[in-house]
């Protein structure tokens, strides 16, 4: 059974909220493994995982540097350089937060790399959502996949013209400098083209908008979205209530 785009969006958002609220190391690792497995099964891993690495690597390193070196509650000191102390508690806290962040980012990226933009816009429009808002939301969710795909085509074109990308992070960073300008120019040009196309299709019209695209929905998926929303709200409520209960 094909998932409705709103079901995919609800599943990704609820999973990210529940994982963050639960603050459970095993749950975070399970969600990470499931997201990676689904991306491989759906054929999106080659595009999604590099994008996830670009987002997560600097964030995880900053968490390790901040909490691993400057964690006031840390008691087991592993190394010390002046005011900076590497503590076991700080590293554990940083790794737990990194796992939660990685789980949330991966499930949201999985949704953005697999959801169908036309289906999502049509599904939102049939539920009375403003057509412009629906398109902006769908474009925002798929912005990173679009940039990743465009950057890949630009890199292939420049490599065909003689650009040599040396291995390692410094080599890729030096090559990206020559790819950033055509990437930005192409995105600006595409934005103007899309604006003209949307205007021609009546997105700026005040009257009713019809769509030839029909997205099938089922009662099971509608109930599933309600359950996912309630589960996310319950996880947040339990997280907010837990400190009070402990007090």
ChimeraX attribute file (.defattr): number of C-alpha atoms within 10 A of each C-alpha:
attribute: neighborCount
match mode: 1-to-1
recipient: residues
	/A:1	4
	/A:2	8
	/A:3	13
	/A:4	21
	/A:5	24
	/A:6	18
	/A:7	20
	/A:8	22
	/A:9	21
	/A:10	20
	/A:11	21
	/A:12	22
	/A:13	18
	/A:14	24
	/A:15	22
	/A:16	23
	/A:17	19
	/A:18	23
	/A:19	24
	/A:20	21
	/A:21	19
	/A:22	15
	/A:23	15
	/A:24	16
	/A:25	15
	/A:26	12
	/A:27	17
	/A:28	26
	/A:29	17
	/A:30	15
	/A:31	21
	/A:32	21
	/A:33	14
	/A:34	15
	/A:35	23
	/A:36	20
	/A:37	13
	/A:38	15
	/A:39	23
	/A:40	14
	/A:41	10
	/A:42	12
	/A:43	13
	/A:44	17
	/A:45	19
	/A:46	10
	/A:47	16
	/A:48	22
	/A:49	17
	/A:50	12
	/A:51	17
	/A:52	17
	/A:53	14
	/A:54	10
	/A:55	14
	/A:56	17
	/A:57	13
	/A:58	11
	/A:59	15
	/A:60	19
	/A:61	14
	/A:62	14
	/A:63	20
	/A:64	21
	/A:65	17
	/A:66	15
	/A:67	23
	/A:68	24
	/A:69	22
	/A:70	17
	/A:71	20
	/A:72	12
	/A:73	10
	/A:74	19
	/A:75	13
	/A:76	12
	/A:77	13
	/A:78	10
	/A:79	12
	/A:80	11
	/A:81	8
	/A:82	6
	/A:83	7
	/A:84	14
	/A:85	21
	/A:86	22
	/A:87	23
	/A:88	18
	/A:89	19
	/A:90	26
	/A:91	21
	/A:92	15
	/A:93	18
	/A:94	22
	/A:95	19
	/A:96	19
	/A:97	21
	/A:98	22
	/A:99	25
	/A:100	26
	/A:101	19
	/A:102	24
	/A:103	26
	/A:104	24
	/A:105	18
	/A:106	27
	/A:107	26
	/A:108	21
	/A:109	24
	/A:110	23
	/A:111	21
	/A:112	24
	/A:113	23
	/A:114	17
	/A:115	21
	/A:116	14
	/A:117	19
	/A:118	15
	/A:119	18
	/A:120	22
	/A:121	25
	/A:122	21
	/A:123	22
	/A:124	19
	/A:125	19
	/A:126	16
	/A:127	8
	/A:128	11
	/A:129	14
	/A:130	15
	/A:131	21
	/A:132	14
	/A:133	14
	/A:134	19
	/A:135	21
	/A:136	13
	/A:137	16
	/A:138	20
	/A:139	18
	/A:140	13
	/A:141	19
	/A:142	19
	/A:143	14
	/A:144	18
	/A:145	20
	/A:146	16
	/A:147	16
	/A:148	16
	/A:149	13
	/A:150	15
	/A:151	19
	/A:152	15
	/A:153	13
	/A:154	18
	/A:155	19
	/A:156	11
	/A:157	12
	/A:158	16
	/A:159	12
	/A:160	10
	/A:161	9
	/A:162	8
	/A:163	13
	/A:164	12
	/A:165	16
	/A:166	12
	/A:167	8
	/A:168	8
	/A:169	9
	/A:170	11
	/A:171	12
	/A:172	13
	/A:173	13
	/A:174	12
	/A:175	17
	/A:176	15
	/A:177	10
	/A:178	14
	/A:179	16
	/A:180	13
	/A:181	11
	/A:182	14
	/A:183	20
	/A:184	13
	/A:185	11
	/A:186	15
	/A:187	15
	/A:188	12
	/A:189	11
	/A:190	12
	/A:191	12
	/A:192	11
	/A:193	11
	/A:194	12
	/A:195	12
	/A:196	11
	/A:197	12
	/A:198	15
	/A:199	11
	/A:200	11
	/A:201	11
	/A:202	14
	/A:203	18
	/A:204	12
	/A:205	11
	/A:206	7
	/A:207	8
	/A:208	9
	/A:209	15
	/A:210	10
	/A:211	10
	/A:212	6
	/A:213	11
	/A:214	11
	/A:215	14
	/A:216	11
	/A:217	15
	/A:218	11
	/A:219	8
	/A:220	8
	/A:221	15
	/A:222	13
	/A:223	12
	/A:224	15
	/A:225	20
	/A:226	12
	/A:227	15
	/A:228	19
	/A:229	18
	/A:230	13
	/A:231	16
	/A:232	21
	/A:233	16
	/A:234	14
	/A:235	19
	/A:236	17
	/A:237	12
	/A:238	14
	/A:239	16
	/A:240	12
	/A:241	11
	/A:242	11
	/A:243	9
	/A:244	8
	/A:245	8
	/A:246	6
	/A:247	5
